[in-house]
Amino acid sequence: MLFKLDEDGSVLEMLLYPETKLAWCARKSLVKDHFGILPPRSDYWVSVYMKAEVNKSPASRFSRYLLYATKAASKT
């Protein structure tokens, strides 16, 4: 995704490639948003890479967290 930002960080224009359903869905809210960091000038282009990941089970994210927490606790 490419964003053209105004000097206040608001999105002036957004280009999508590839034009997936996820990108079009995200575009609706991102086009109305502001970036937290102000660009150095008006009409500044920013590239954003987004990757969606599908979890096969609802508990997979929680199990990854437990694995990470267990490893972190064993190091102390």
Summary of the structure (lengths in Angstrom):
residues: 76
radius of gyration: 18.0
end to end distance: 40.9
largest distance: 49.4
contacts: 152
relative contact order: 0.21
helix: 34%
strand: 20%
